[in-house]
Amino acid sequence: MRLRNVFSSFRTQMVAFMTITLLVTALVLSLVNQRLERQMTSQVDEYIQAITLANDLVYQSFSSGRYLHELDNSPDGPGPIVYDQSIIRHILLVEEDGKVYDSTDSQDIGRQLPAAIRDVPPLRSGDIKLDEQGISNDRLRTMTSTLTTDKGKRTIVVVISMDRLQRVKDSVARARLSAALTAASRLCASALREDGSAAMESRRLRAA
């Protein structure tokens, strides 16, 4: 009877311990997920802000009559939004015949792009400038929109790098996997310790 009561007590303790461990594990994972979601949200906000600044730069160019590359490097502006590691890699204004009217890179001005650029979807993978060279990059996105002026329609081309977002996504995935594996290993270790304690107590009672 005593042995049966001891086993019953150990089972009760085991169930209680496992329940508490699972609850703590769920809480920890929830906190980790909340932190990672904030990181993702913050990064998405940066992209939204960068795209908004890119569009503002285009309209400032029209209203002021200044080139995009001049405005982007202007000391009285918000600071350069186009550089090697920036979210926005370059901004182009393209005429109907495919000729680059304006750009954040002065060397692009006057360059001839395919006239079919006005028919590309609003968002596509790759960089339209690199496409001509046969270079593909899955981490770049080309966003286009059309603007009608007194001189005709012009296509606004904004090339966006997904590198920062991808790095955050990779970091989030690694952090979630690490948290899950750590929680699982601790849960298994705790279960094994409890099971070992129950076995030792059972042997001690049998010997007595």
N, C-alpha and C positions, 0 to 999 in steps of 0.2 A: 504494500500500500504506500509506504514511504517513498519507494523508488518511483512509483506511478505519479505521486504528487510532485516529486522533484522534476520528472520529465514534463509534467503539465506546467509547472512553474517556469521551466526553461523555455518551453514553447511560447508561453505568454510573453516572457521577456524578449524572446527572439522576434515575435511578431511586433511588439511595441517598438523594439529597437529598429527593425527594418522600416516600420512606418515612419518613425521620426527621421531616419536617414534619408528616406525617399522625399519627405517633405522639405528637408534642408537642401537636398540636391536640386529639387524643383525650384526652390527659392533662389539658389545660387545661379542656376541656369537662366532664370527669369531676369535677374539683375544683370547678368552678362549680356543677354539679348537686348535689354533696354539700352545699355551703354553702346553696344554695337549699332543699334538702330539710330542712336543719336549721331554717331559718326557718319553713317550713310546719309542721314537727313542733312547734316552739315555740308557734306560734299555735294549733294544734289543742289543745295542752296547756292553753293559757289558756282556751279554750272549755270544756274538760272541767272545769277548776277552777271556772270561773264557774257552770256548771250545778250542780256539786256544792254550792257555797256557797249557791245559790238554794234547793236542796232542804233543806239544813241550816237555812236561815232559816225555812222553813215549819215544820219539826219543832220548832225552838226556840220558835216562836210558839205551837204547841199545848202544849208542855210548860210554858212560862212564863205563858201566858195574856195575853201582850202582843201588840199589833198589829204587823204586818209593818213598817209605816213607822217605828214606834218602834224596833224592833230594828235596822233598816237604818241608822238614824242614831244608834244608841247609841254613846257614846264607849268603852264596854267591849267592843264587838264588833270584828269584823275590818275595820270601815270600810264605808262605803256601797258596795253592789255595784250599785245602780241610780242612774244619773245620765245626763245628756244623751248622752255618748259611750261609755257602758258597753256591754258585751256583752249583759248582761241589761237590758232596757228597763223591764219591770215584771213583778210577780208578783201574781196574783190567787187568792183562794180563793172559789169560787162554789158556792152551795147548789144543790140539785136543781132548784129553780124558776127558776134563772138569776140570783138576787139575789147581788150581791157581798158576801160576808161579811167579807172582809179584803183588804187590798191594800197594796203599797208606796207607793201614792199615796192619801192619806187621803180625797181627794175622790171616789174610786171607791166607797168603802164605802156600801152601800145602793143602789148603781146597779143597774138591772135589765138583764141581758143576755138574749139569746134562750135559752129553756130547752133548746133543741136543742144547746147547747154541750156537754152531756154525751155527745152522739153524734158529735162531731167526731173525726177520726182523731188518733192520738197526736202526729203531727207534720204540720203543714200550712203552706203558704206564707201570708204576710200576718200582720196583727195583728188579733185579734178585736175589739179596741176600735175600731180604725179602720174595720173592715168595716161597722160600723153607720153610719158617715158616708159610705160609698161610696168610701173611699180605699184603694187597693191599693198595696202596697209589696213588690216581689219580694225585697228584701234583709232582710225580717223573716220570722221563723219563729215560729209558735205551737206550743208543746209542751204537751200536756195529759196528766194522769194522774188517777186516782181514788183518793180516800182515804176509808175507811169509819170514821166516828166514832159515838159513842153517840147523836148527834143526826141520824144519817143519812149519806148519801154526799155528799162534797164534791169538786169538781173543782179540781185545782191547775193553774193556767194560768201558764206562763212564756213570755214573749215575748223572743226572742233576735234581736239584730241581727247580720247577716252582713257588715257594712261592713268590719270589720277583716280578716276572712278574705279578702274580695274584694280589698281593697287589696294584701294579701300575694300573692294569686294573680296579680293584674295586674303587680305588681312582678317576680315570678318569671318570668312570660311575657316581659316586656320584657328582663329580664336574659339569659334564654336566647337570645332572638332576637338581641340585641346581641352576645353572645359568639359565636354561630354566624356572624353576618355578618362580624364582625371576623376570625375564624379563616379564613373563606372568602376574604375580600379579601386577607389576607396570603399565603394559599396561592397564589392566582392571581398576585399580584405576584411572589412568589418564582419561580413557574414561568415567568413572562414574562422575568424577569431571566436565568434559566438558559438559556432558549431564545435570548434575544438574545446571550448570551455565546457560545453554540454557533455561531450564525450568523456572528458577527464572526470567530471563530477559523477557520471554514470559508473565509470570504472572504480572510483573511490568508494561509492556506495555498495557496489557488488562485493568489493574486497572486505568491506566492513561486515 
